[in-house]
Amino acid sequence: MIFRNLGPFVPIIKVAWEKTIAVSKLFCFLHITSTYVICLGVTAGPSMLPTIELRPNLFLFEKISTRFGKVACGDIVGLRDPQDPRRYLTKRVVGLEGDSVTYISDPENNDKPETTVVPKGGVWLEGDNKYNSRDSRTFGPVPYGLIQGKMFWKILPLNDIGPFWDK
């Protein structure tokens, strides 16, 4: 009975429904893209100096290669902080599972090298700034599952936009 009086509003309802479906599809596309394909990441801080500046930078991280285990030594990755999963870190891959990694645990106080073997399912990550980086030297090998993506394109600042794999 209530639907009989909607006659003049039917075209408006159809248009509204079509727009709602289009917006829903857009949000689904964005969700799937950011979850499984590519995402934005902001980096700031001294841990990756001189490769990445102190000021905030915006990068694209691709997620496909990390899902298929195609991360190699030298890649810069975004990952969840092993000590605080609400935070994200950006570090360079130094060792993969089974690799023997030699590092200096406290470069400010001594030069005594230590060696460890990266366990199965783990990676060894370090910041490029050895003197000011909280990385695997602090919290040990990182489970591979914490890696969220591999950095490949710099977006901001605009004067430095472009591919990042050759840095």
Beta strands, then each sheet from edge to edge (+ up, - down):
strand 1: 38-43
strand 2: 57-62
strand 3: 76-80
strand 4: 88-96
strand 5: 100-104
strand 6: 113-117
strand 7: 122-126
strand 8: 142-143
strand 9: 147-156
strand 10: 162-163
sheet 1: 1+ 2- 9+ 3- 4+ 7- 8+
sheet 2: 1+ 2- 9+ 10-
sheet 3: 5+ 6-
end
